[in-house]
Amino acid sequence: MKCNVGKTDKRVRAVVGVVIIVIGVYFKSWWGAIGILPLLTAITGFCPGYVPFKISTVGKKKKK
């Protein structure tokens, strides 16, 4: 699994995941479990949904 989620993308996914989980807990709904998906992709740095479309938000390294 090659990393295909960049830093900004990871931060957004982490925040969205936590917000979804908190909302699910607040409303006592199992829908909060969906927040685990963006949280896991943020932690691992890999999004399987990006693979078929060959998307990568990882920035290219600058040459010095």
PDB file of N, CA, C, O and CB in Angstrom:
ATOM      1  N   MET A   1       0.835  -1.181   0.000  1.00  0.00           N
ATOM      2  CA  MET A   1       0.000   0.000   0.000  1.00  0.00           C
ATOM      3  C   MET A   1       0.877   1.241   0.000  1.00  0.00           C
ATOM      4  O   MET A   1       1.577   1.528   0.971  1.00  0.00           O
ATOM      5  CB  MET A   1      -0.949   0.000   1.207  1.00  0.00           C
ATOM      6  N   LYS A   2       0.827   1.956  -1.090  1.00  0.00           N
ATOM      7  CA  LYS A   2       1.585   3.190  -1.202  1.00  0.00           C
ATOM      8  C   LYS A   2       0.746   4.346  -0.662  1.00  0.00           C
ATOM      9  O   LYS A   2      -0.451   4.429  -0.938  1.00  0.00           O
ATOM     10  CB  LYS A   2       2.006   3.450  -2.670  1.00  0.00           C
ATOM     11  N   CYS A   3       1.357   5.213   0.086  1.00  0.00           N
ATOM     12  CA  CYS A   3       0.670   6.359   0.685  1.00  0.00           C
ATOM     13  C   CYS A   3       0.115   7.256  -0.435  1.00  0.00           C
ATOM     14  O   CYS A   3       0.857   7.681  -1.321  1.00  0.00           O
ATOM     15  CB  CYS A   3       1.641   7.167   1.621  1.00  0.00           C
ATOM     16  N   ASN A   4      -1.192   7.537  -0.388  1.00  0.00           N
ATOM     17  CA  ASN A   4      -1.797   8.398  -1.396  1.00  0.00           C
ATOM     18  C   ASN A   4      -2.634   9.527  -0.779  1.00  0.00           C
ATOM     19  O   ASN A   4      -3.423  10.171  -1.470  1.00  0.00           O
ATOM     20  CB  ASN A   4      -2.660   7.567  -2.323  1.00  0.00           C
ATOM     21  N   VAL A   5      -2.455   9.755   0.516  1.00  0.00           N
ATOM     22  CA  VAL A   5      -3.183  10.812   1.216  1.00  0.00           C
ATOM     23  C   VAL A   5      -2.158  11.802   1.781  1.00  0.00           C
ATOM     24  O   VAL A   5      -1.316  11.440   2.603  1.00  0.00           O
ATOM     25  CB  VAL A   5      -4.095  10.219   2.359  1.00  0.00           C
ATOM     26  N   GLY A   6      -2.246  13.054   1.327  1.00  0.00           N
ATOM     27  CA  GLY A   6      -1.303  14.083   1.752  1.00  0.00           C
ATOM     28  C   GLY A   6      -1.614  14.639   3.136  1.00  0.00           C
ATOM     29  O   GLY A   6      -2.604  14.262   3.763  1.00  0.00           O
ATOM     30  N   LYS A   7      -0.749  15.548   3.603  1.00  0.00           N
ATOM     31  CA  LYS A   7      -0.866  16.108   4.954  1.00  0.00           C
ATOM     32  C   LYS A   7      -2.188  16.844   5.178  1.00  0.00           C
ATOM     33  O   LYS A   7      -2.873  16.604   6.172  1.00  0.00           O
ATOM     34  CB  LYS A   7       0.289  17.054   5.219  1.00  0.00           C
ATOM     35  N   THR A   8      -2.541  17.729   4.265  1.00  0.00           N
ATOM     36  CA  THR A   8      -3.782  18.494   4.421  1.00  0.00           C
ATOM     37  C   THR A   8      -4.985  17.561   4.364  1.00  0.00           C
ATOM     38  O   THR A   8      -5.922  17.693   5.151  1.00  0.00           O
ATOM     39  CB  THR A   8      -3.896  19.585   3.331  1.00  0.00           C
ATOM     40  N   ASP A   9      -4.952  16.627   3.436  1.00  0.00           N
ATOM     41  CA  ASP A   9      -6.026  15.643   3.302  1.00  0.00           C
ATOM     42  C   ASP A   9      -6.167  14.819   4.585  1.00  0.00           C
ATOM     43  O   ASP A   9      -7.284  14.530   5.016  1.00  0.00           O
ATOM     44  CB  ASP A   9      -5.759  14.716   2.098  1.00  0.00           C
ATOM     45  N   LYS A  10      -5.053  14.447   5.187  1.00  0.00           N
ATOM     46  CA  LYS A  10      -5.076  13.682   6.444  1.00  0.00           C
ATOM     47  C   LYS A  10      -5.736  14.492   7.559  1.00  0.00           C
ATOM     48  O   LYS A  10      -6.555  13.971   8.315  1.00  0.00           O
ATOM     49  CB  LYS A  10      -3.643  13.277   6.859  1.00  0.00           C
ATOM     50  N   ARG A  11      -5.370  15.767   7.652  1.00  0.00           N
ATOM     51  CA  ARG A  11      -5.924  16.618   8.708  1.00  0.00           C
ATOM     52  C   ARG A  11      -7.435  16.777   8.550  1.00  0.00           C
ATOM     53  O   ARG A  11      -8.185  16.682   9.521  1.00  0.00           O
ATOM     54  CB  ARG A  11      -5.245  17.997   8.695  1.00  0.00           C
ATOM     55  N   VAL A  12      -7.866  17.019   7.326  1.00  0.00           N
ATOM     56  CA  VAL A  12      -9.298  17.183   7.065  1.00  0.00           C
ATOM     57  C   VAL A  12     -10.048  15.900   7.392  1.00  0.00           C
ATOM     58  O   VAL A  12     -11.099  15.941   8.031  1.00  0.00           O
ATOM     59  CB  VAL A  12      -9.542  17.584   5.597  1.00  0.00           C
ATOM     60  N   ARG A  13      -9.514  14.754   6.956  1.00  0.00           N
ATOM     61  CA  ARG A  13     -10.153  13.463   7.225  1.00  0.00           C
ATOM     62  C   ARG A  13     -10.228  13.190   8.727  1.00  0.00           C
ATOM     63  O   ARG A  13     -11.241  12.687   9.215  1.00  0.00           O
ATOM     64  CB  ARG A  13      -9.388  12.330   6.520  1.00  0.00           C
ATOM     65  N   ALA A  14      -9.176  13.514   9.451  1.00  0.00           N
ATOM     66  CA  ALA A  14      -9.161  13.277  10.895  1.00  0.00           C
ATOM     67  C   ALA A  14     -10.228  14.123  11.591  1.00  0.00           C
ATOM     68  O   ALA A  14     -10.967  13.624  12.439  1.00  0.00           O
ATOM     69  CB  ALA A  14      -7.769  13.588  11.480  1.00  0.00           C
ATOM     70  N   VAL A  15     -10.303  15.394  11.232  1.00  0.00           N
ATOM     71  CA  VAL A  15     -11.285  16.280  11.851  1.00  0.00           C
ATOM     72  C   VAL A  15     -12.706  15.820  11.506  1.00  0.00           C
ATOM     73  O   VAL A  15     -13.563  15.741  12.386  1.00  0.00           O
ATOM     74  CB  VAL A  15     -11.063  17.741  11.393  1.00  0.00           C
ATOM     75  N   VAL A  16     -12.951  15.521  10.241  1.00  0.00           N
ATOM     76  CA  VAL A  16     -14.283  15.068   9.816  1.00  0.00           C
ATOM     77  C   VAL A  16     -14.654  13.774  10.524  1.00  0.00           C
ATOM     78  O   VAL A  16     -15.786  13.620  10.982  1.00  0.00           O
ATOM     79  CB  VAL A  16     -14.331  14.869   8.285  1.00  0.00           C
ATOM     80  N   GLY A  17     -13.704  12.838  10.618  1.00  0.00           N
ATOM     81  CA  GLY A  17     -13.965  11.572  11.297  1.00  0.00           C
ATOM     82  C   GLY A  17     -14.338  11.751  12.754  1.00  0.00           C
ATOM     83  O   GLY A  17     -15.289  11.138  13.238  1.00  0.00           O
ATOM     84  N   VAL A  18     -13.593  12.585  13.448  1.00  0.00           N
ATOM     85  CA  VAL A  18     -13.877  12.826  14.864  1.00  0.00           C
ATOM     86  C   VAL A  18     -15.231  13.518  15.031  1.00  0.00           C
ATOM     87  O   VAL A  18     -15.998  13.170  15.929  1.00  0.00           O
ATOM     88  CB  VAL A  18     -12.757  13.680  15.502  1.00  0.00           C
ATOM     89  N   VAL A  19     -15.528  14.491  14.176  1.00  0.00           N
ATOM     90  CA  VAL A  19     -16.807  15.198  14.253  1.00  0.00           C
ATOM     91  C   VAL A  19     -17.973  14.226  14.035  1.00  0.00           C
ATOM     92  O   VAL A  19     -18.963  14.278  14.764  1.00  0.00           O
ATOM     93  CB  VAL A  19     -16.857  16.341  13.211  1.00  0.00           C
ATOM     94  N   ILE A  20     -17.864  13.350  13.046  1.00  0.00           N
ATOM     95  CA  ILE A  20     -18.924  12.371  12.784  1.00  0.00           C
ATOM     96  C   ILE A  20     -19.108  11.437  13.981  1.00  0.00           C
ATOM     97  O   ILE A  20     -20.237  11.128  14.361  1.00  0.00           O
ATOM     98  CB  ILE A  20     -18.600  11.552  11.516  1.00  0.00           C
ATOM     99  N   ILE A  21     -18.021  10.997  14.562  1.00  0.00           N
ATOM    100  CA  ILE A  21     -18.102  10.109  15.727  1.00  0.00           C
ATOM    101  C   ILE A  21     -18.767  10.837  16.901  1.00  0.00           C
ATOM    102  O   ILE A  21     -19.641  10.276  17.562  1.00  0.00           O
ATOM    103  CB  ILE A  21     -16.686   9.609  16.132  1.00  0.00           C
ATOM    104  N   VAL A  22     -18.357  12.076  17.160  1.00  0.00           N
ATOM    105  CA  VAL A  22     -18.927  12.846  18.266  1.00  0.00           C
ATOM    106  C   VAL A  22     -20.422  13.079  18.049  1.00  0.00           C
ATOM    107  O   VAL A  22     -21.208  12.950  18.988  1.00  0.00           O
ATOM    108  CB  VAL A  22     -18.195  14.192  18.418  1.00  0.00           C
ATOM    109  N   ILE A  23     -20.817  13.416  16.837  1.00  0.00           N
ATOM    110  CA  ILE A  23     -22.240  13.618  16.537  1.00  0.00           C
ATOM    111  C   ILE A  23     -23.012  12.308  16.744  1.00  0.00           C
ATOM    112  O   ILE A  23     -24.114  12.313  17.292  1.00  0.00           O
ATOM    113  CB  ILE A  23     -22.426  14.134  15.080  1.00  0.00           C
ATOM    114  N   GLY A  24     -22.428  11.192  16.302  1.00  0.00           N
ATOM    115  CA  GLY A  24     -23.075   9.900  16.497  1.00  0.00           C
ATOM    116  C   GLY A  24     -23.257   9.555  17.962  1.00  0.00           C
ATOM    117  O   GLY A  24     -24.298   9.031  18.357  1.00  0.00           O
ATOM    118  N   VAL A  25     -22.247   9.847  18.769  1.00  0.00           N
ATOM    119  CA  VAL A  25     -22.334   9.578  20.210  1.00  0.00           C
ATOM    120  C   VAL A  25     -23.360  10.512  20.857  1.00  0.00           C
ATOM    121  O   VAL A  25     -24.147  10.083  21.701  1.00  0.00           O
ATOM    122  CB  VAL A  25     -20.944   9.749  20.887  1.00  0.00           C
ATOM    123  N   TYR A  26     -23.350  11.777  20.464  1.00  0.00           N
ATOM    124  CA  TYR A  26     -24.275  12.760  21.031  1.00  0.00           C
ATOM    125  C   TYR A  26     -25.737  12.374  20.771  1.00  0.00           C
ATOM    126  O   TYR A  26     -26.581  12.453  21.664  1.00  0.00           O
ATOM    127  CB  TYR A  26     -23.989  14.152  20.448  1.00  0.00           C
ATOM    128  N   PHE A  27     -26.017  11.952  19.527  1.00  0.00           N
ATOM    129  CA  PHE A  27     -27.383  11.572  19.175  1.00  0.00           C
ATOM    130  C   PHE A  27     -27.678  10.088  19.425  1.00  0.00           C
ATOM    131  O   PHE A  27     -28.759   9.600  19.094  1.00  0.00           O
ATOM    132  CB  PHE A  27     -27.640  11.899  17.724  1.00  0.00           C
ATOM    133  N   LYS A  28     -26.719   9.387  20.004  1.00  0.00           N
ATOM    134  CA  LYS A  28     -26.858   7.957  20.308  1.00  0.00           C
ATOM    135  C   LYS A  28     -27.283   7.172  19.069  1.00  0.00           C
ATOM    136  O   LYS A  28     -28.229   6.385  19.099  1.00  0.00           O
ATOM    137  CB  LYS A  28     -27.879   7.745  21.441  1.00  0.00           C
ATOM    138  N   SER A  29     -26.552   7.413  17.978  1.00  0.00           N
ATOM    139  CA  SER A  29     -26.842   6.780  16.699  1.00  0.00           C
ATOM    140  C   SER A  29     -25.645   5.949  16.251  1.00  0.00           C
ATOM    141  O   SER A  29     -24.494   6.325  16.468  1.00  0.00           O
ATOM    142  CB  SER A  29     -27.201   7.836  15.633  1.00  0.00           C
ATOM    143  N   TRP A  30     -25.936   4.822  15.627  1.00  0.00           N
ATOM    144  CA  TRP A  30     -24.853   3.972  15.125  1.00  0.00           C
ATOM    145  C   TRP A  30     -24.189   4.607  13.910  1.00  0.00           C
ATOM    146  O   TRP A  30     -23.122   4.154  13.497  1.00  0.00           O
ATOM    147  CB  TRP A  30     -25.385   2.574  14.766  1.00  0.00           C
ATOM    148  N   TRP A  31     -24.786   5.639  13.328  1.00  0.00           N
ATOM    149  CA  TRP A  31     -24.193   6.323  12.179  1.00  0.00           C
ATOM    150  C   TRP A  31     -22.839   6.956  12.535  1.00  0.00           C
ATOM    151  O   TRP A  31     -22.040   7.248  11.645  1.00  0.00           O
ATOM    152  CB  TRP A  31     -25.155   7.400  11.655  1.00  0.00           C
ATOM    153  N   GLY A  32     -22.591   7.161  13.789  1.00  0.00           N
ATOM    154  CA  GLY A  32     -21.299   7.691  14.223  1.00  0.00           C
ATOM    155  C   GLY A  32     -20.147   6.765  13.900  1.00  0.00           C
ATOM    156  O   GLY A  32     -18.998   7.197  13.802  1.00  0.00           O
ATOM    157  N   ALA A  33     -20.461   5.476  13.732  1.00  0.00           N
ATOM    158  CA  ALA A  33     -19.421   4.497  13.388  1.00  0.00           C
ATOM    159  C   ALA A  33     -18.817   4.767  12.016  1.00  0.00           C
ATOM    160  O   ALA A  33     -17.697   4.338  11.738  1.00  0.00           O
ATOM    161  CB  ALA A  33     -19.994   3.084  13.426  1.00  0.00           C
ATOM    162  N   ILE A  34     -19.541   5.466  11.163  1.00  0.00           N
ATOM    163  CA  ILE A  34     -19.022   5.798   9.833  1.00  0.00           C
ATOM    164  C   ILE A  34     -17.798   6.709   9.951  1.00  0.00           C
ATOM    165  O   ILE A  34     -16.958   6.733   9.051  1.00  0.00           O
ATOM    166  CB  ILE A  34     -20.117   6.479   8.975  1.00  0.00           C
ATOM    167  N   GLY A  35     -17.692   7.445  11.033  1.00  0.00           N
ATOM    168  CA  GLY A  35     -16.549   8.324  11.253  1.00  0.00           C
ATOM    169  C   GLY A  35     -15.227   7.584  11.382  1.00  0.00           C
ATOM    170  O   GLY A  35     -14.157   8.185  11.286  1.00  0.00           O
ATOM    171  N   ILE A  36     -15.308   6.281  11.600  1.00  0.00           N
ATOM    172  CA  ILE A  36     -14.091   5.472  11.702  1.00  0.00           C
ATOM    173  C   ILE A  36     -13.364   5.412  10.352  1.00  0.00           C
ATOM    174  O   ILE A  36     -12.135   5.375  10.316  1.00  0.00           O
ATOM    175  CB  ILE A  36     -14.433   4.044  12.190  1.00  0.00           C
ATOM    176  N   LEU A  37     -14.105   5.402   9.257  1.00  0.00           N
ATOM    177  CA  LEU A  37     -13.478   5.298   7.933  1.00  0.00           C
ATOM    178  C   LEU A  37     -12.546   6.464   7.613  1.00  0.00           C
ATOM    179  O   LEU A  37     -11.383   6.221   7.290  1.00  0.00           O
ATOM    180  CB  LEU A  37     -14.545   5.211   6.871  1.00  0.00           C
ATOM    181  N   PRO A  38     -12.995   7.717   7.685  1.00  0.00           N
ATOM    182  CA  PRO A  38     -12.051   8.796   7.402  1.00  0.00           C
ATOM    183  C   PRO A  38     -10.913   8.863   8.422  1.00  0.00           C
ATOM    184  O   PRO A  38      -9.798   9.269   8.093  1.00  0.00           O
ATOM    185  CB  PRO A  38     -12.782  10.122   7.369  1.00  0.00           C
ATOM    186  N   LEU A  39     -11.204   8.464   9.657  1.00  0.00           N
ATOM    187  CA  LEU A  39     -10.165   8.461  10.679  1.00  0.00           C
ATOM    188  C   LEU A  39      -9.077   7.431  10.355  1.00  0.00           C
ATOM    189  O   LEU A  39      -7.887   7.715  10.492  1.00  0.00           O
ATOM    190  CB  LEU A  39     -10.777   8.173  12.058  1.00  0.00           C
ATOM    191  N   LEU A  40      -9.488   6.245   9.929  1.00  0.00           N
ATOM    192  CA  LEU A  40      -8.517   5.205   9.561  1.00  0.00           C
ATOM    193  C   LEU A  40      -7.685   5.602   8.340  1.00  0.00           C
ATOM    194  O   LEU A  40      -6.478   5.362   8.307  1.00  0.00           O
ATOM    195  CB  LEU A  40      -9.241   3.888   9.285  1.00  0.00           C
ATOM    196  N   THR A  41      -8.323   6.203   7.342  1.00  0.00           N
ATOM    197  CA  THR A  41      -7.558   6.613   6.163  1.00  0.00           C
ATOM    198  C   THR A  41      -6.580   7.731   6.514  1.00  0.00           C
ATOM    199  O   THR A  41      -5.511   7.834   5.913  1.00  0.00           O
ATOM    200  CB  THR A  41      -8.504   7.069   5.039  1.00  0.00           C
ATOM    201  N   ALA A  42      -6.943   8.563   7.477  1.00  0.00           N
ATOM    202  CA  ALA A  42      -6.022   9.621   7.926  1.00  0.00           C
ATOM    203  C   ALA A  42      -4.832   9.023   8.660  1.00  0.00           C
ATOM    204  O   ALA A  42      -3.699   9.469   8.482  1.00  0.00           O
ATOM    205  CB  ALA A  42      -6.751  10.629   8.838  1.00  0.00           C
ATOM    206  N   ILE A  43      -5.089   8.018   9.481  1.00  0.00           N
ATOM    207  CA  ILE A  43      -4.016   7.389  10.257  1.00  0.00           C
ATOM    208  C   ILE A  43      -3.072   6.590   9.366  1.00  0.00           C
ATOM    209  O   ILE A  43      -1.853   6.676   9.518  1.00  0.00           O
ATOM    210  CB  ILE A  43      -4.605   6.480  11.334  1.00  0.00           C
ATOM    211  N   THR A  44      -3.629   5.812   8.434  1.00  0.00           N
ATOM    212  CA  THR A  44      -2.801   4.952   7.587  1.00  0.00           C
ATOM    213  C   THR A  44      -2.166   5.702   6.422  1.00  0.00           C
ATOM    214  O   THR A  44      -1.113   5.304   5.924  1.00  0.00           O
ATOM    215  CB  THR A  44      -3.628   3.808   7.054  1.00  0.00           C
ATOM    216  N   GLY A  45      -2.811   6.801   5.982  1.00  0.00           N
ATOM    217  CA  GLY A  45      -2.279   7.540   4.839  1.00  0.00           C
ATOM    218  C   GLY A  45      -2.612   6.886   3.517  1.00  0.00           C
ATOM    219  O   GLY A  45      -2.029   7.229   2.489  1.00  0.00           O
ATOM    220  N   PHE A  46      -3.550   5.941   3.531  1.00  0.00           N
ATOM    221  CA  PHE A  46      -3.937   5.221   2.325  1.00  0.00           C
ATOM    222  C   PHE A  46      -5.447   5.217   2.179  1.00  0.00           C
ATOM    223  O   PHE A  46      -6.167   4.860   3.111  1.00  0.00           O
ATOM    224  CB  PHE A  46      -3.400   3.786   2.352  1.00  0.00           C
ATOM    225  N   CYS A  47      -5.927   5.618   1.003  1.00  0.00           N
ATOM    226  CA  CYS A  47      -7.363   5.607   0.720  1.00  0.00           C
ATOM    227  C   CYS A  47      -7.621   4.671  -0.454  1.00  0.00           C
ATOM    228  O   CYS A  47      -7.215   4.967  -1.577  1.00  0.00           O
ATOM    229  CB  CYS A  47      -7.892   7.045   0.413  1.00  0.00           C
ATOM    230  N   PRO A  48      -8.294   3.540  -0.210  1.00  0.00           N
ATOM    231  CA  PRO A  48      -8.561   2.601  -1.301  1.00  0.00           C
ATOM    232  C   PRO A  48      -9.475   3.190  -2.383  1.00  0.00           C
ATOM    233  O   PRO A  48      -9.456   2.723  -3.522  1.00  0.00           O
ATOM    234  CB  PRO A  48      -9.185   1.334  -0.744  1.00  0.00           C
ATOM    235  N   GLY A  49     -10.263   4.194  -2.049  1.00  0.00           N
ATOM    236  CA  GLY A  49     -11.123   4.842  -3.036  1.00  0.00           C
ATOM    237  C   GLY A  49     -10.347   5.653  -4.064  1.00  0.00           C
ATOM    238  O   GLY A  49     -10.856   5.912  -5.155  1.00  0.00           O
ATOM    239  N   TYR A  50      -9.138   6.053  -3.738  1.00  0.00           N
ATOM    240  CA  TYR A  50      -8.304   6.816  -4.663  1.00  0.00           C
ATOM    241  C   TYR A  50      -7.634   5.931  -5.709  1.00  0.00           C
ATOM    242  O   TYR A  50      -7.301   6.406  -6.794  1.00  0.00           O
ATOM    243  CB  TYR A  50      -7.251   7.582  -3.894  1.00  0.00           C
ATOM    244  N   VAL A  51      -7.433   4.657  -5.400  1.00  0.00           N
ATOM    245  CA  VAL A  51      -6.664   3.756  -6.264  1.00  0.00           C
ATOM    246  C   VAL A  51      -7.249   3.614  -7.671  1.00  0.00           C
ATOM    247  O   VAL A  51      -6.500   3.790  -8.632  1.00  0.00           O
ATOM    248  CB  VAL A  51      -6.579   2.396  -5.622  1.00  0.00           C
ATOM    249  N   PRO A  52      -8.539   3.306  -7.855  1.00  0.00           N
ATOM    250  CA  PRO A  52      -9.054   3.124  -9.217  1.00  0.00           C
ATOM    251  C   PRO A  52      -8.946   4.376 -10.086  1.00  0.00           C
ATOM    252  O   PRO A  52      -8.860   4.284 -11.311  1.00  0.00           O
ATOM    253  CB  PRO A  52     -10.492   2.691  -9.155  1.00  0.00           C
ATOM    254  N   PHE A  53      -8.951   5.537  -9.449  1.00  0.00           N
ATOM    255  CA  PHE A  53      -8.887   6.795 -10.186  1.00  0.00           C
ATOM    256  C   PHE A  53      -7.462   7.361 -10.261  1.00  0.00           C
ATOM    257  O   PHE A  53      -7.240   8.424 -10.840  1.00  0.00           O
ATOM    258  CB  PHE A  53      -9.809   7.814  -9.540  1.00  0.00           C
ATOM    259  N   LYS A  54      -6.512   6.649  -9.676  1.00  0.00           N
ATOM    260  CA  LYS A  54      -5.095   7.050  -9.659  1.00  0.00           C
ATOM    261  C   LYS A  54      -4.919   8.460  -9.089  1.00  0.00           C
ATOM    262  O   LYS A  54      -4.177   9.280  -9.628  1.00  0.00           O
ATOM    263  CB  LYS A  54      -4.503   6.984 -11.081  1.00  0.00           C
ATOM    264  N   ILE A  55      -5.616   8.711  -7.997  1.00  0.00           N
ATOM    265  CA  ILE A  55      -5.533  10.010  -7.322  1.00  0.00           C
ATOM    266  C   ILE A  55      -4.515   9.920  -6.192  1.00  0.00           C
ATOM    267  O   ILE A  55      -4.447   8.914  -5.485  1.00  0.00           O
ATOM    268  CB  ILE A  55      -6.927  10.450  -6.774  1.00  0.00           C
ATOM    269  N   SER A  56      -3.737  10.962  -6.029  1.00  0.00           N
ATOM    270  CA  SER A  56      -2.811  11.057  -4.902  1.00  0.00           C
ATOM    271  C   SER A  56      -2.730  12.525  -4.493  1.00  0.00           C
ATOM    272  O   SER A  56      -2.496  13.399  -5.328  1.00  0.00           O
ATOM    273  CB  SER A  56      -1.387  10.484  -5.271  1.00  0.00           C
ATOM    274  N   THR A  57      -2.924  12.784  -3.214  1.00  0.00           N
ATOM    275  CA  THR A  57      -2.826  14.149  -2.707  1.00  0.00           C
ATOM    276  C   THR A  57      -1.481  14.391  -2.029  1.00  0.00           C
ATOM    277  O   THR A  57      -1.271  15.425  -1.395  1.00  0.00           O
ATOM    278  CB  THR A  57      -3.965  14.435  -1.731  1.00  0.00           C
ATOM    279  N   VAL A  58      -0.583  13.435  -2.168  1.00  0.00           N
ATOM    280  CA  VAL A  58       0.758  13.579  -1.608  1.00  0.00           C
ATOM    281  C   VAL A  58       1.559  14.489  -2.527  1.00  0.00           C
ATOM    282  O   VAL A  58       1.662  14.243  -3.728  1.00  0.00           O
ATOM    283  CB  VAL A  58       1.462  12.190  -1.437  1.00  0.00           C
ATOM    284  N   GLY A  59       2.117  15.532  -1.955  1.00  0.00           N
ATOM    285  CA  GLY A  59       2.896  16.485  -2.753  1.00  0.00           C
ATOM    286  C   GLY A  59       4.205  15.861  -3.215  1.00  0.00           C
ATOM    287  O   GLY A  59       4.752  14.965  -2.573  1.00  0.00           O
ATOM    288  N   LYS A  60       4.688  16.360  -4.345  1.00  0.00           N
ATOM    289  CA  LYS A  60       5.970  15.889  -4.872  1.00  0.00           C
ATOM    290  C   LYS A  60       7.101  16.567  -4.113  1.00  0.00           C
ATOM    291  O   LYS A  60       7.007  17.739  -3.749  1.00  0.00           O
ATOM    292  CB  LYS A  60       6.086  16.169  -6.397  1.00  0.00           C
ATOM    293  N   LYS A  61       8.162  15.821  -3.882  1.00  0.00           N
ATOM    294  CA  LYS A  61       9.307  16.371  -3.163  1.00  0.00           C
ATOM    295  C   LYS A  61      10.072  17.328  -4.068  1.00  0.00           C
ATOM    296  O   LYS A  61      10.270  17.070  -5.256  1.00  0.00           O
ATOM    297  CB  LYS A  61      10.234  15.242  -2.659  1.00  0.00           C
ATOM    298  N   LYS A  62      10.501  18.449  -3.467  1.00  0.00           N
ATOM    299  CA  LYS A  62      11.244  19.457  -4.205  1.00  0.00           C
ATOM    300  C   LYS A  62      12.707  19.051  -4.294  1.00  0.00           C
ATOM    301  O   LYS A  62      13.286  18.566  -3.322  1.00  0.00           O
ATOM    302  CB  LYS A  62      11.102  20.841  -3.542  1.00  0.00           C
ATOM    303  N   LYS A  63      13.290  19.250  -5.447  1.00  0.00           N
ATOM    304  CA  LYS A  63      14.716  18.977  -5.643  1.00  0.00           C
ATOM    305  C   LYS A  63      15.504  20.223  -5.279  1.00  0.00           C
ATOM    306  O   LYS A  63      15.122  21.341  -5.626  1.00  0.00           O
ATOM    307  CB  LYS A  63      15.015  18.540  -7.112  1.00  0.00           C
ATOM    308  N   LYS A  64      16.606  20.017  -4.576  1.00  0.00           N
ATOM    309  CA  LYS A  64      17.443  21.149  -4.175  1.00  0.00           C
ATOM    310  C   LYS A  64      18.611  21.282  -5.107  1.00  0.00           C
ATOM    311  O   LYS A  64      19.436  22.180  -4.937  1.00  0.00           O
ATOM    312  CB  LYS A  64      17.934  20.993  -2.739  1.00  0.00           C
TER     313      LYS A  64
END
